[in-house]
Amino acid sequence: VLYIKSDTNYIEIYYLKNEHLTKKLMRLSLSKALKQSESSHIIQVHRSYLVNMYHVKKVSSNAQGYFLILENQIHIPISRSFKEKVWDFHKS
């Protein structure tokens, strides 16, 4: 799993399959997906995103705020309320 994006009661799970980005849609809330995830490296970075921190290549910023750059140049926003959690994980 690279990251999970929520849309109300659905989540889109993005992962690499044969070097291609693949998406799977599931009827599940983001909070339940986080609880079911048994990986300590999958963290919430935004109200709509969970990210597998092992796939983060870079943390960057621009005028709109901070974001993560994953494999395949995927940009995921970091909200202010989850910024500390991202920094703590990135430091360790």
PDB file of N, CA, C and O in Angstrom:
ATOM      1  N   VAL A   1       0.852  -1.185   0.000  1.00  0.00           N
ATOM      2  CA  VAL A   1       0.000   0.000   0.000  1.00  0.00           C
ATOM      3  C   VAL A   1       0.891   1.240   0.000  1.00  0.00           C
ATOM      4  O   VAL A   1       1.794   1.372   0.827  1.00  0.00           O
ATOM      5  N   LEU A   2       0.620   2.151  -0.947  1.00  0.00           N
ATOM      6  CA  LEU A   2       1.326   3.433  -0.966  1.00  0.00           C
ATOM      7  C   LEU A   2       0.591   4.441  -0.101  1.00  0.00           C
ATOM      8  O   LEU A   2       1.168   5.057   0.795  1.00  0.00           O
ATOM      9  N   TYR A   3      -0.716   4.597  -0.392  1.00  0.00           N
ATOM     10  CA  TYR A   3      -1.536   5.512   0.398  1.00  0.00           C
ATOM     11  C   TYR A   3      -3.001   5.163   0.245  1.00  0.00           C
ATOM     12  O   TYR A   3      -3.396   4.408  -0.643  1.00  0.00           O
ATOM     13  N   ILE A   4      -3.802   5.741   1.144  1.00  0.00           N
ATOM     14  CA  ILE A   4      -5.250   5.543   1.141  1.00  0.00           C
ATOM     15  C   ILE A   4      -5.896   6.919   1.171  1.00  0.00           C
ATOM     16  O   ILE A   4      -5.528   7.776   1.974  1.00  0.00           O
ATOM     17  N   LYS A   5      -6.855   7.114   0.293  1.00  0.00           N
ATOM     18  CA  LYS A   5      -7.570   8.387   0.199  1.00  0.00           C
ATOM     19  C   LYS A   5      -9.038   8.146   0.511  1.00  0.00           C
ATOM     20  O   LYS A   5      -9.634   7.189   0.015  1.00  0.00           O
ATOM     21  N   SER A   6      -9.623   9.014   1.333  1.00  0.00           N
ATOM     22  CA  SER A   6     -11.027   8.819   1.695  1.00  0.00           C
ATOM     23  C   SER A   6     -11.937   9.739   0.906  1.00  0.00           C
ATOM     24  O   SER A   6     -11.550  10.824   0.470  1.00  0.00           O
ATOM     25  N   ASP A   7     -13.156   9.266   0.741  1.00  0.00           N
ATOM     26  CA  ASP A   7     -14.220  10.040   0.120  1.00  0.00           C
ATOM     27  C   ASP A   7     -15.505   9.613   0.816  1.00  0.00           C
ATOM     28  O   ASP A   7     -16.133   8.631   0.419  1.00  0.00           O
ATOM     29  N   THR A   8     -15.894  10.347   1.852  1.00  0.00           N
ATOM     30  CA  THR A   8     -17.040  10.036   2.741  1.00  0.00           C
ATOM     31  C   THR A   8     -16.906   8.628   3.306  1.00  0.00           C
ATOM     32  O   THR A   8     -15.983   8.373   4.080  1.00  0.00           O
ATOM     33  N   ASN A   9     -17.794   7.708   2.949  1.00  0.00           N
ATOM     34  CA  ASN A   9     -17.750   6.358   3.512  1.00  0.00           C
ATOM     35  C   ASN A   9     -16.995   5.362   2.634  1.00  0.00           C
ATOM     36  O   ASN A   9     -17.085   4.151   2.840  1.00  0.00           O
ATOM     37  N   TYR A  10     -16.267   5.866   1.676  1.00  0.00           N
ATOM     38  CA  TYR A  10     -15.467   5.015   0.799  1.00  0.00           C
ATOM     39  C   TYR A  10     -14.008   5.404   0.917  1.00  0.00           C
ATOM     40  O   TYR A  10     -13.675   6.550   1.219  1.00  0.00           O
ATOM     41  N   ILE A  11     -13.143   4.429   0.675  1.00  0.00           N
ATOM     42  CA  ILE A  11     -11.716   4.713   0.605  1.00  0.00           C
ATOM     43  C   ILE A  11     -11.180   4.149  -0.709  1.00  0.00           C
ATOM     44  O   ILE A  11     -11.669   3.148  -1.231  1.00  0.00           O
ATOM     45  N   GLU A  12     -10.175   4.820  -1.212  1.00  0.00           N
ATOM     46  CA  GLU A  12      -9.452   4.334  -2.383  1.00  0.00           C
ATOM     47  C   GLU A  12      -8.069   3.929  -1.900  1.00  0.00           C
ATOM     48  O   GLU A  12      -7.329   4.745  -1.351  1.00  0.00           O
ATOM     49  N   ILE A  13      -7.729   2.672  -2.107  1.00  0.00           N
ATOM     50  CA  ILE A  13      -6.430   2.152  -1.692  1.00  0.00           C
ATOM     51  C   ILE A  13      -5.532   2.114  -2.925  1.00  0.00           C
ATOM     52  O   ILE A  13      -5.852   1.457  -3.915  1.00  0.00           O
ATOM     53  N   TYR A  14      -4.414   2.818  -2.857  1.00  0.00           N
ATOM     54  CA  TYR A  14      -3.476   2.885  -3.977  1.00  0.00           C
ATOM     55  C   TYR A  14      -2.250   2.043  -3.645  1.00  0.00           C
ATOM     56  O   TYR A  14      -1.668   2.167  -2.567  1.00  0.00           O
ATOM     57  N   TYR A  15      -1.874   1.193  -4.578  1.00  0.00           N
ATOM     58  CA  TYR A  15      -0.725   0.321  -4.388  1.00  0.00           C
ATOM     59  C   TYR A  15      -0.075   0.049  -5.739  1.00  0.00           C
ATOM     60  O   TYR A  15      -0.671   0.291  -6.789  1.00  0.00           O
ATOM     61  N   LEU A  16       1.147  -0.455  -5.699  1.00  0.00           N
ATOM     62  CA  LEU A  16       1.854  -0.795  -6.929  1.00  0.00           C
ATOM     63  C   LEU A  16       1.638  -2.271  -7.246  1.00  0.00           C
ATOM     64  O   LEU A  16       1.813  -3.142  -6.394  1.00  0.00           O
ATOM     65  N   LYS A  17       1.255  -2.526  -8.486  1.00  0.00           N
ATOM     66  CA  LYS A  17       1.097  -3.897  -8.965  1.00  0.00           C
ATOM     67  C   LYS A  17       1.823  -3.973 -10.303  1.00  0.00           C
ATOM     68  O   LYS A  17       1.441  -3.305 -11.264  1.00  0.00           O
ATOM     69  N   ASN A  18       2.860  -4.782 -10.357  1.00  0.00           N
ATOM     70  CA  ASN A  18       3.696  -4.892 -11.556  1.00  0.00           C
ATOM     71  C   ASN A  18       4.205  -3.517 -12.011  1.00  0.00           C
ATOM     72  O   ASN A  18       4.173  -3.191 -13.197  1.00  0.00           O
ATOM     73  N   GLU A  19       4.672  -2.722 -11.044  1.00  0.00           N
ATOM     74  CA  GLU A  19       5.237  -1.392 -11.298  1.00  0.00           C
ATOM     75  C   GLU A  19       4.214  -0.351 -11.758  1.00  0.00           C
ATOM     76  O   GLU A  19       4.604   0.746 -12.155  1.00  0.00           O
ATOM     77  N   HIS A  20       2.927  -0.662 -11.716  1.00  0.00           N
ATOM     78  CA  HIS A  20       1.880   0.278 -12.108  1.00  0.00           C
ATOM     79  C   HIS A  20       1.028   0.641 -10.895  1.00  0.00           C
ATOM     80  O   HIS A  20       0.718  -0.213 -10.065  1.00  0.00           O
ATOM     81  N   LEU A  21       0.658   1.896 -10.802  1.00  0.00           N
ATOM     82  CA  LEU A  21      -0.200   2.352  -9.721  1.00  0.00           C
ATOM     83  C   LEU A  21      -1.612   1.799  -9.937  1.00  0.00           C
ATOM     84  O   LEU A  21      -2.208   1.989 -10.998  1.00  0.00           O
ATOM     85  N   THR A  22      -2.132   1.119  -8.926  1.00  0.00           N
ATOM     86  CA  THR A  22      -3.438   0.481  -9.011  1.00  0.00           C
ATOM     87  C   THR A  22      -4.306   1.004  -7.878  1.00  0.00           C
ATOM     88  O   THR A  22      -3.811   1.300  -6.790  1.00  0.00           O
ATOM     89  N   LYS A  23      -5.607   1.116  -8.141  1.00  0.00           N
ATOM     90  CA  LYS A  23      -6.544   1.640  -7.153  1.00  0.00           C
ATOM     91  C   LYS A  23      -7.629   0.608  -6.883  1.00  0.00           C
ATOM     92  O   LYS A  23      -8.138  -0.036  -7.800  1.00  0.00           O
ATOM     93  N   LYS A  24      -7.977   0.463  -5.600  1.00  0.00           N
ATOM     94  CA  LYS A  24      -9.070  -0.419  -5.204  1.00  0.00           C
ATOM     95  C   LYS A  24     -10.035   0.392  -4.346  1.00  0.00           C
ATOM     96  O   LYS A  24      -9.611   1.057  -3.401  1.00  0.00           O
ATOM     97  N   LEU A  25     -11.314   0.344  -4.661  1.00  0.00           N
ATOM     98  CA  LEU A  25     -12.339   1.077  -3.934  1.00  0.00           C
ATOM     99  C   LEU A  25     -13.003   0.159  -2.915  1.00  0.00           C
ATOM    100  O   LEU A  25     -13.371  -0.970  -3.239  1.00  0.00           O
ATOM    101  N   MET A  26     -13.155   0.643  -1.685  1.00  0.00           N
ATOM    102  CA  MET A  26     -13.795  -0.137  -0.625  1.00  0.00           C
ATOM    103  C   MET A  26     -14.766   0.739   0.151  1.00  0.00           C
ATOM    104  O   MET A  26     -14.543   1.940   0.302  1.00  0.00           O
ATOM    105  N   ARG A  27     -15.833   0.143   0.636  1.00  0.00           N
ATOM    106  CA  ARG A  27     -16.777   0.868   1.481  1.00  0.00           C
ATOM    107  C   ARG A  27     -16.302   0.738   2.922  1.00  0.00           C
ATOM    108  O   ARG A  27     -16.585  -0.250   3.600  1.00  0.00           O
ATOM    109  N   LEU A  28     -15.582   1.744   3.369  1.00  0.00           N
ATOM    110  CA  LEU A  28     -14.976   1.752   4.696  1.00  0.00           C
ATOM    111  C   LEU A  28     -14.564   3.188   4.999  1.00  0.00           C
ATOM    112  O   LEU A  28     -14.128   3.912   4.104  1.00  0.00           O
ATOM    113  N   SER A  29     -14.697   3.594   6.234  1.00  0.00           N
ATOM    114  CA  SER A  29     -14.252   4.942   6.599  1.00  0.00           C
ATOM    115  C   SER A  29     -12.741   4.943   6.797  1.00  0.00           C
ATOM    116  O   SER A  29     -12.132   3.899   7.030  1.00  0.00           O
ATOM    117  N   LEU A  30     -12.155   6.115   6.702  1.00  0.00           N
ATOM    118  CA  LEU A  30     -10.710   6.244   6.878  1.00  0.00           C
ATOM    119  C   LEU A  30     -10.297   5.874   8.297  1.00  0.00           C
ATOM    120  O   LEU A  30      -9.263   5.237   8.495  1.00  0.00           O
ATOM    121  N   SER A  31     -11.093   6.267   9.282  1.00  0.00           N
ATOM    122  CA  SER A  31     -10.742   5.942  10.672  1.00  0.00           C
ATOM    123  C   SER A  31     -10.770   4.436  10.909  1.00  0.00           C
ATOM    124  O   SER A  31      -9.928   3.913  11.640  1.00  0.00           O
ATOM    125  N   LYS A  32     -11.716   3.737  10.309  1.00  0.00           N
ATOM    126  CA  LYS A  32     -11.761   2.276  10.457  1.00  0.00           C
ATOM    127  C   LYS A  32     -10.598   1.621   9.724  1.00  0.00           C
ATOM    128  O   LYS A  32     -10.042   0.629  10.195  1.00  0.00           O
ATOM    129  N   ALA A  33     -10.234   2.171   8.576  1.00  0.00           N
ATOM    130  CA  ALA A  33      -9.083   1.638   7.843  1.00  0.00           C
ATOM    131  C   ALA A  33      -7.808   1.793   8.663  1.00  0.00           C
ATOM    132  O   ALA A  33      -6.963   0.899   8.682  1.00  0.00           O
ATOM    133  N   LEU A  34      -7.673   2.935   9.342  1.00  0.00           N
ATOM    134  CA  LEU A  34      -6.497   3.157  10.178  1.00  0.00           C
ATOM    135  C   LEU A  34      -6.474   2.184  11.351  1.00  0.00           C
ATOM    136  O   LEU A  34      -5.419   1.652  11.695  1.00  0.00           O
ATOM    137  N   LYS A  35      -7.622   1.950  11.962  1.00  0.00           N
ATOM    138  CA  LYS A  35      -7.694   1.000  13.075  1.00  0.00           C
ATOM    139  C   LYS A  35      -7.370  -0.418  12.621  1.00  0.00           C
ATOM    140  O   LYS A  35      -6.730  -1.173  13.353  1.00  0.00           O
ATOM    141  N   GLN A  36      -7.810  -0.786  11.414  1.00  0.00           N
ATOM    142  CA  GLN A  36      -7.570  -2.134  10.906  1.00  0.00           C
ATOM    143  C   GLN A  36      -6.134  -2.332  10.433  1.00  0.00           C
ATOM    144  O   GLN A  36      -5.643  -3.457  10.352  1.00  0.00           O
ATOM    145  N   SER A  37      -5.477  -1.229  10.124  1.00  0.00           N
ATOM    146  CA  SER A  37      -4.086  -1.314   9.693  1.00  0.00           C
ATOM    147  C   SER A  37      -3.228  -1.696  10.891  1.00  0.00           C
ATOM    148  O   SER A  37      -3.270  -1.043  11.934  1.00  0.00           O
ATOM    149  N   GLU A  38      -2.472  -2.733  10.734  1.00  0.00           N
ATOM    150  CA  GLU A  38      -1.611  -3.176  11.832  1.00  0.00           C
ATOM    151  C   GLU A  38      -0.177  -2.687  11.640  1.00  0.00           C
ATOM    152  O   GLU A  38       0.733  -3.116  12.349  1.00  0.00           O
ATOM    153  N   SER A  39       0.014  -1.795  10.687  1.00  0.00           N
ATOM    154  CA  SER A  39       1.347  -1.277  10.392  1.00  0.00           C
ATOM    155  C   SER A  39       1.567   0.043  11.103  1.00  0.00           C
ATOM    156  O   SER A  39       0.764   0.967  10.969  1.00  0.00           O
ATOM    157  N   SER A  40       2.635   0.135  11.847  1.00  0.00           N
ATOM    158  CA  SER A  40       2.954   1.385  12.536  1.00  0.00           C
ATOM    159  C   SER A  40       3.483   2.442  11.579  1.00  0.00           C
ATOM    160  O   SER A  40       3.573   3.616  11.939  1.00  0.00           O
ATOM    161  N   HIS A  41       3.835   2.039  10.360  1.00  0.00           N
ATOM    162  CA  HIS A  41       4.361   2.990   9.389  1.00  0.00           C
ATOM    163  C   HIS A  41       3.273   3.560   8.470  1.00  0.00           C
ATOM    164  O   HIS A  41       3.577   4.357   7.581  1.00  0.00           O
ATOM    165  N   ILE A  42       2.018   3.165   8.670  1.00  0.00           N
ATOM    166  CA  ILE A  42       0.906   3.786   7.959  1.00  0.00           C
ATOM    167  C   ILE A  42       0.264   4.772   8.923  1.00  0.00           C
ATOM    168  O   ILE A  42      -0.327   4.381   9.930  1.00  0.00           O
ATOM    169  N   ILE A  43       0.391   6.071   8.597  1.00  0.00           N
ATOM    170  CA  ILE A  43      -0.098   7.106   9.501  1.00  0.00           C
ATOM    171  C   ILE A  43      -1.028   8.064   8.762  1.00  0.00           C
ATOM    172  O   ILE A  43      -0.990   8.180   7.537  1.00  0.00           O
ATOM    173  N   GLN A  44      -1.852   8.734   9.530  1.00  0.00           N
ATOM    174  CA  GLN A  44      -2.739   9.737   8.959  1.00  0.00           C
ATOM    175  C   GLN A  44      -1.981  11.052   8.865  1.00  0.00           C
ATOM    176  O   GLN A  44      -1.404  11.519   9.847  1.00  0.00           O
ATOM    177  N   VAL A  45      -1.985  11.654   7.659  1.00  0.00           N
ATOM    178  CA  VAL A  45      -1.261  12.904   7.429  1.00  0.00           C
ATOM    179  C   VAL A  45      -2.201  14.052   7.064  1.00  0.00           C
ATOM    180  O   VAL A  45      -1.782  15.205   6.966  1.00  0.00           O
ATOM    181  N   HIS A  46      -3.471  13.719   6.866  1.00  0.00           N
ATOM    182  CA  HIS A  46      -4.480  14.693   6.433  1.00  0.00           C
ATOM    183  C   HIS A  46      -5.826  14.065   6.758  1.00  0.00           C
ATOM    184  O   HIS A  46      -5.912  12.849   6.926  1.00  0.00           O
ATOM    185  N   ARG A  47      -6.880  14.871   6.848  1.00  0.00           N
ATOM    186  CA  ARG A  47      -8.183  14.281   7.181  1.00  0.00           C
ATOM    187  C   ARG A  47      -8.661  13.302   6.119  1.00  0.00           C
ATOM    188  O   ARG A  47      -9.547  12.490   6.382  1.00  0.00           O
ATOM    189  N   SER A  48      -8.082  13.370   4.920  1.00  0.00           N
ATOM    190  CA  SER A  48      -8.490  12.489   3.827  1.00  0.00           C
ATOM    191  C   SER A  48      -7.433  11.479   3.397  1.00  0.00           C
ATOM    192  O   SER A  48      -7.661  10.723   2.452  1.00  0.00           O
ATOM    193  N   TYR A  49      -6.275  11.447   4.070  1.00  0.00           N
ATOM    194  CA  TYR A  49      -5.190  10.581   3.603  1.00  0.00           C
ATOM    195  C   TYR A  49      -4.505   9.813   4.728  1.00  0.00           C
ATOM    196  O   TYR A  49      -4.237  10.347   5.805  1.00  0.00           O
ATOM    197  N   LEU A  50      -4.231   8.544   4.442  1.00  0.00           N
ATOM    198  CA  LEU A  50      -3.294   7.726   5.202  1.00  0.00           C
ATOM    199  C   LEU A  50      -2.127   7.439   4.260  1.00  0.00           C
ATOM    200  O   LEU A  50      -2.330   7.236   3.063  1.00  0.00           O
ATOM    201  N   VAL A  51      -0.915   7.422   4.792  1.00  0.00           N
ATOM    202  CA  VAL A  51       0.260   7.211   3.947  1.00  0.00           C
ATOM    203  C   VAL A  51       1.159   6.158   4.563  1.00  0.00           C
ATOM    204  O   VAL A  51       1.380   6.139   5.774  1.00  0.00           O
ATOM    205  N   ASN A  52       1.677   5.281   3.710  1.00  0.00           N
ATOM    206  CA  ASN A  52       2.708   4.345   4.117  1.00  0.00           C
ATOM    207  C   ASN A  52       4.023   5.117   4.078  1.00  0.00           C
ATOM    208  O   ASN A  52       4.551   5.394   3.001  1.00  0.00           O
ATOM    209  N   MET A  53       4.543   5.459   5.233  1.00  0.00           N
ATOM    210  CA  MET A  53       5.722   6.328   5.329  1.00  0.00           C
ATOM    211  C   MET A  53       6.979   5.682   4.745  1.00  0.00           C
ATOM    212  O   MET A  53       7.948   6.388   4.466  1.00  0.00           O
ATOM    213  N   TYR A  54       6.989   4.365   4.555  1.00  0.00           N
ATOM    214  CA  TYR A  54       8.146   3.728   3.935  1.00  0.00           C
ATOM    215  C   TYR A  54       8.265   4.064   2.448  1.00  0.00           C
ATOM    216  O   TYR A  54       9.315   3.832   1.848  1.00  0.00           O
ATOM    217  N   HIS A  55       7.209   4.605   1.851  1.00  0.00           N
ATOM    218  CA  HIS A  55       7.237   4.965   0.434  1.00  0.00           C
ATOM    219  C   HIS A  55       7.423   6.464   0.216  1.00  0.00           C
ATOM    220  O   HIS A  55       7.366   6.934  -0.921  1.00  0.00           O
ATOM    221  N   VAL A  56       7.644   7.220   1.292  1.00  0.00           N
ATOM    222  CA  VAL A  56       7.866   8.658   1.166  1.00  0.00           C
ATOM    223  C   VAL A  56       9.305   8.898   0.716  1.00  0.00           C
ATOM    224  O   VAL A  56      10.258   8.426   1.337  1.00  0.00           O
ATOM    225  N   LYS A  57       9.432   9.634  -0.366  1.00  0.00           N
ATOM    226  CA  LYS A  57      10.763   9.968  -0.889  1.00  0.00           C
ATOM    227  C   LYS A  57      11.251  11.315  -0.383  1.00  0.00           C
ATOM    228  O   LYS A  57      12.453  11.534  -0.238  1.00  0.00           O
ATOM    229  N   LYS A  58      10.295  12.233  -0.111  1.00  0.00           N
ATOM    230  CA  LYS A  58      10.688  13.588   0.259  1.00  0.00           C
ATOM    231  C   LYS A  58       9.525  14.300   0.932  1.00  0.00           C
ATOM    232  O   LYS A  58       8.363  14.041   0.623  1.00  0.00           O
ATOM    233  N   VAL A  59       9.850  15.206   1.862  1.00  0.00           N
ATOM    234  CA  VAL A  59       8.874  16.129   2.438  1.00  0.00           C
ATOM    235  C   VAL A  59       9.199  17.499   1.876  1.00  0.00           C
ATOM    236  O   VAL A  59      10.346  17.941   1.935  1.00  0.00           O
ATOM    237  N   SER A  60       8.195  18.173   1.329  1.00  0.00           N
ATOM    238  CA  SER A  60       8.442  19.455   0.684  1.00  0.00           C
ATOM    239  C   SER A  60       7.347  20.447   1.061  1.00  0.00           C
ATOM    240  O   SER A  60       6.386  20.094   1.743  1.00  0.00           O
ATOM    241  N   SER A  61       7.502  21.690   0.610  1.00  0.00           N
ATOM    242  CA  SER A  61       6.491  22.707   0.894  1.00  0.00           C
ATOM    243  C   SER A  61       6.444  23.721  -0.238  1.00  0.00           C
ATOM    244  O   SER A  61       7.379  23.861  -1.027  1.00  0.00           O
ATOM    245  N   ASN A  62       5.320  24.417  -0.284  1.00  0.00           N
ATOM    246  CA  ASN A  62       5.150  25.539  -1.206  1.00  0.00           C
ATOM    247  C   ASN A  62       4.218  26.537  -0.524  1.00  0.00           C
ATOM    248  O   ASN A  62       3.999  26.442   0.684  1.00  0.00           O
ATOM    249  N   ALA A  63       3.674  27.474  -1.260  1.00  0.00           N
ATOM    250  CA  ALA A  63       2.815  28.509  -0.668  1.00  0.00           C
ATOM    251  C   ALA A  63       1.540  27.922  -0.057  1.00  0.00           C
ATOM    252  O   ALA A  63       0.967  28.517   0.856  1.00  0.00           O
ATOM    253  N   GLN A  64       1.089  26.763  -0.547  1.00  0.00           N
ATOM    254  CA  GLN A  64      -0.123  26.136  -0.017  1.00  0.00           C
ATOM    255  C   GLN A  64       0.126  25.307   1.238  1.00  0.00           C
ATOM    256  O   GLN A  64      -0.828  24.968   1.940  1.00  0.00           O
ATOM    257  N   GLY A  65       1.364  24.974   1.539  1.00  0.00           N
ATOM    258  CA  GLY A  65       1.672  24.205   2.743  1.00  0.00           C
ATOM    259  C   GLY A  65       2.640  23.071   2.466  1.00  0.00           C
ATOM    260  O   GLY A  65       3.331  23.055   1.447  1.00  0.00           O
ATOM    261  N   TYR A  66       2.676  22.123   3.394  1.00  0.00           N
ATOM    262  CA  TYR A  66       3.581  20.978   3.289  1.00  0.00           C
ATOM    263  C   TYR A  66       2.906  19.823   2.562  1.00  0.00           C
ATOM    264  O   TYR A  66       1.683  19.686   2.569  1.00  0.00           O
ATOM    265  N   PHE A  67       3.742  18.993   1.931  1.00  0.00           N
ATOM    266  CA  PHE A  67       3.230  17.793   1.280  1.00  0.00           C
ATOM    267  C   PHE A  67       4.330  16.743   1.211  1.00  0.00           C
ATOM    268  O   PHE A  67       5.519  17.049   1.302  1.00  0.00           O
ATOM    269  N   LEU A  68       3.898  15.500   1.047  1.00  0.00           N
ATOM    270  CA  LEU A  68       4.813  14.374   0.905  1.00  0.00           C
ATOM    271  C   LEU A  68       4.927  14.034  -0.573  1.00  0.00           C
ATOM    272  O   LEU A  68       3.953  14.140  -1.319  1.00  0.00           O
ATOM    273  N   ILE A  69       6.102  13.631  -0.984  1.00  0.00           N
ATOM    274  CA  ILE A  69       6.292  13.140  -2.341  1.00  0.00           C
ATOM    275  C   ILE A  69       6.610  11.654  -2.227  1.00  0.00           C
ATOM    276  O   ILE A  69       7.606  11.254  -1.622  1.00  0.00           O
ATOM    277  N   LEU A  70       5.737  10.849  -2.823  1.00  0.00           N
ATOM    278  CA  LEU A  70       5.889   9.397  -2.799  1.00  0.00           C
ATOM    279  C   LEU A  70       6.532   8.922  -4.097  1.00  0.00           C
ATOM    280  O   LEU A  70       6.872   9.714  -4.976  1.00  0.00           O
ATOM    281  N   GLU A  71       6.686   7.612  -4.187  1.00  0.00           N
ATOM    282  CA  GLU A  71       7.151   7.017  -5.436  1.00  0.00           C
ATOM    283  C   GLU A  71       6.218   7.450  -6.561  1.00  0.00           C
ATOM    284  O   GLU A  71       5.051   7.751  -6.310  1.00  0.00           O
ATOM    285  N   ASN A  72       6.705   7.485  -7.780  1.00  0.00           N
ATOM    286  CA  ASN A  72       5.938   7.911  -8.966  1.00  0.00           C
ATOM    287  C   ASN A  72       5.541   9.377  -8.886  1.00  0.00           C
ATOM    288  O   ASN A  72       4.598   9.792  -9.561  1.00  0.00           O
ATOM    289  N   GLN A  73       6.239  10.176  -8.074  1.00  0.00           N
ATOM    290  CA  GLN A  73       5.988  11.618  -7.946  1.00  0.00           C
ATOM    291  C   GLN A  73       4.558  11.952  -7.504  1.00  0.00           C
ATOM    292  O   GLN A  73       3.992  12.953  -7.943  1.00  0.00           O
ATOM    293  N   ILE A  74       3.989  11.135  -6.658  1.00  0.00           N
ATOM    294  CA  ILE A  74       2.654  11.375  -6.115  1.00  0.00           C
ATOM    295  C   ILE A  74       2.778  12.365  -4.961  1.00  0.00           C
ATOM    296  O   ILE A  74       3.586  12.161  -4.055  1.00  0.00           O
ATOM    297  N   HIS A  75       1.980  13.439  -4.988  1.00  0.00           N
ATOM    298  CA  HIS A  75       1.993  14.467  -3.953  1.00  0.00           C
ATOM    299  C   HIS A  75       0.789  14.284  -3.032  1.00  0.00           C
ATOM    300  O   HIS A  75      -0.352  14.226  -3.490  1.00  0.00           O
ATOM    301  N   ILE A  76       1.057  14.195  -1.719  1.00  0.00           N
ATOM    302  CA  ILE A  76       0.018  14.038  -0.704  1.00  0.00           C
ATOM    303  C   ILE A  76       0.120  15.224   0.253  1.00  0.00           C
ATOM    304  O   ILE A  76       1.191  15.478   0.804  1.00  0.00           O
ATOM    305  N   PRO A  77      -0.981  15.954   0.459  1.00  0.00           N
ATOM    306  CA  PRO A  77      -0.918  17.105   1.372  1.00  0.00           C
ATOM    307  C   PRO A  77      -0.788  16.670   2.830  1.00  0.00           C
ATOM    308  O   PRO A  77      -1.279  15.614   3.229  1.00  0.00           O
ATOM    309  N   ILE A  78      -0.114  17.512   3.612  1.00  0.00           N
ATOM    310  CA  ILE A  78      -0.013  17.309   5.064  1.00  0.00           C
ATOM    311  C   ILE A  78      -0.785  18.441   5.718  1.00  0.00           C
ATOM    312  O   ILE A  78      -0.488  19.612   5.481  1.00  0.00           O
ATOM    313  N   SER A  79      -1.770  18.106   6.535  1.00  0.00           N
ATOM    314  CA  SER A  79      -2.520  19.163   7.223  1.00  0.00           C
ATOM    315  C   SER A  79      -1.756  19.613   8.460  1.00  0.00           C
ATOM    316  O   SER A  79      -0.934  18.874   9.001  1.00  0.00           O
ATOM    317  N   ARG A  80      -2.037  20.823   8.893  1.00  0.00           N
ATOM    318  CA  ARG A  80      -1.344  21.369  10.070  1.00  0.00           C
ATOM    319  C   ARG A  80      -1.556  20.507  11.300  1.00  0.00           C
ATOM    320  O   ARG A  80      -0.652  20.369  12.123  1.00  0.00           O
ATOM    321  N   SER A  81      -2.744  19.923  11.437  1.00  0.00           N
ATOM    322  CA  SER A  81      -3.038  19.140  12.638  1.00  0.00           C
ATOM    323  C   SER A  81      -2.265  17.818  12.686  1.00  0.00           C
ATOM    324  O   SER A  81      -2.119  17.240  13.763  1.00  0.00           O
ATOM    325  N   PHE A  82      -1.771  17.330  11.553  1.00  0.00           N
ATOM    326  CA  PHE A  82      -1.017  16.073  11.532  1.00  0.00           C
ATOM    327  C   PHE A  82       0.471  16.284  11.265  1.00  0.00           C
ATOM    328  O   PHE A  82       1.225  15.316  11.164  1.00  0.00           O
ATOM    329  N   LYS A  83       0.894  17.534  11.151  1.00  0.00           N
ATOM    330  CA  LYS A  83       2.282  17.842  10.810  1.00  0.00           C
ATOM    331  C   LYS A  83       3.270  17.267  11.823  1.00  0.00           C
ATOM    332  O   LYS A  83       4.289  16.695  11.435  1.00  0.00           O
ATOM    333  N   GLU A  84       2.981  17.412  13.112  1.00  0.00           N
ATOM    334  CA  GLU A  84       3.897  16.909  14.153  1.00  0.00           C
ATOM    335  C   GLU A  84       4.082  15.396  14.063  1.00  0.00           C
ATOM    336  O   GLU A  84       5.188  14.889  14.250  1.00  0.00           O
ATOM    337  N   LYS A  85       3.005  14.685  13.777  1.00  0.00           N
ATOM    338  CA  LYS A  85       3.087  13.228  13.659  1.00  0.00           C
ATOM    339  C   LYS A  85       4.011  12.831  12.501  1.00  0.00           C
ATOM    340  O   LYS A  85       4.775  11.872  12.610  1.00  0.00           O
ATOM    341  N   VAL A  86       3.935  13.569  11.403  1.00  0.00           N
ATOM    342  CA  VAL A  86       4.798  13.305  10.247  1.00  0.00           C
ATOM    343  C   VAL A  86       6.245  13.582  10.610  1.00  0.00           C
ATOM    344  O   VAL A  86       7.125  12.781  10.294  1.00  0.00           O
ATOM    345  N   TRP A  87       6.507  14.709  11.273  1.00  0.00           N
ATOM    346  CA  TRP A  87       7.894  15.049  11.659  1.00  0.00           C
ATOM    347  C   TRP A  87       8.450  13.995  12.613  1.00  0.00           C
ATOM    348  O   TRP A  87       9.591  13.557  12.469  1.00  0.00           O
ATOM    349  N   ASP A  88       7.625  13.588  13.600  1.00  0.00           N
ATOM    350  CA  ASP A  88       8.097  12.576  14.556  1.00  0.00           C
ATOM    351  C   ASP A  88       8.480  11.279  13.863  1.00  0.00           C
ATOM    352  O   ASP A  88       9.504  10.676  14.185  1.00  0.00           O
ATOM    353  N   PHE A  89       7.662  10.850  12.914  1.00  0.00           N
ATOM    354  CA  PHE A  89       7.971   9.609  12.198  1.00  0.00           C
ATOM    355  C   PHE A  89       9.197   9.802  11.331  1.00  0.00           C
ATOM    356  O   PHE A  89      10.052   8.919  11.263  1.00  0.00           O
ATOM    357  N   HIS A  90       9.295  10.932  10.673  1.00  0.00           N
ATOM    358  CA  HIS A  90      10.412  11.194   9.759  1.00  0.00           C
ATOM    359  C   HIS A  90      11.741  11.262  10.497  1.00  0.00           C
ATOM    360  O   HIS A  90      12.776  10.895   9.942  1.00  0.00           O
ATOM    361  N   LYS A  91      11.725  11.732  11.754  1.00  0.00           N
ATOM    362  CA  LYS A  91      12.947  11.823  12.556  1.00  0.00           C
ATOM    363  C   LYS A  91      13.441  10.454  12.993  1.00  0.00           C
ATOM    364  O   LYS A  91      14.645  10.238  13.127  1.00  0.00           O
ATOM    365  N   SER A  92      12.515   9.529  13.216  1.00  0.00           N
ATOM    366  CA  SER A  92      12.913   8.209  13.746  1.00  0.00           C
ATOM    367  C   SER A  92      13.406   7.259  12.685  1.00  0.00           C
ATOM    368  O   SER A  92      13.769   6.124  12.993  1.00  0.00           O
TER     369      SER A  92
END
